[in-house]
Amino acid sequence: MSNTIVGEALPNIPWQDRPPTNENVVWRFSENPVIPRDIIPCANSVFNSAVVPFNDGFAGVFRIDDRSRNMRIHSGFSRDGIHFDIAPDPIEWNCDDPEIGHFIEAYDPRVCYLDGKYYVTWCNNYHGYTIGMGFTTDFKEFHQLENITLPFNRNGVLFPRKIGGKYAMFSRPSDTGHTPFGDIFYSTSPDLIHWGCHRHVMAPKKHSWQSTKIGAGPLPIETTEGWLTIYHGVLTSCNGFVYSMGAALLDLEQPWKVIYRTKPYLLSPQHLYECVGDVPNVVFPTAALADAATGRIAIYYGCADTVTGLAFCQVDELLEFMKANSEL
Ligand code: BMA
């Protein structure tokens, strides 16, 4: 039992106890990768995807790079959060405005349930990479809204409730390419369309696993102690970028104020499917399912830009680890 997560009891999320030989605060699913790269015929790779509770199971939006190497997002369903049925064709967005409705690339989706709708944010190529937004109620019909940032921006992640009466999100201003910099910012909106009141949350940290750039991952998880935010950090090695996973605890009312931040990473590319793939050495978290009754958290993460992994942690253990291993 745990009373730390503020939210619903989700007894059916995927879960495996930590193996007795493992002393880490985050541990991997023994059957990883949970989604193989060829789960549907057109797929070259399936990674950096979003899974949310839906009806008595789960639904999601999945990044599929196809065999022409177009970056696309597809909808899908799962009864157990482990076996997925992914639509063979990409999401077709209904949109009243042909100008915003036309996009050529879509990747790294997140999904957030707000006010009876599932809002999707993703990295949208609209004259450069920016954050696209749309919604669905059934994961069959999707409606596109305005892009919520100007180019160039990535890792747009909504908060699961209003804060101070406003919708809230993280984003990560970028450049045109494989950005060698990046801080996480917080912005608010009265209507999910107009965004402002931008606040700086966190910058990379020199001489660490997060020294080049950082970006928000899954939606922040509300706890009694603050917003638990799992994010990715990147270091530049002599052989290129290395993407790892860390966490921060942020103030509940002013989420740009950081209370704790993991000095060591929580998960880094160490297993073959994380080290070898289309882009080697990438662990990229994008979704988390949290059970308020037990404090169990299941984290979905992209592995080497090729397959999708699942990892687990328990909220009280994670917070204890963060308190003992924090560097702001
Ligand atoms: C980032 C994004 C992610 C990707 C990562 C590693 O810039 O493009 O989609 O997983 O690079 O290639």
Residues whose N, C-alpha, C, O or C-beta is under 5 A from the ligand:
A	BS01	BMA	D108 V279 V282 F284 D305
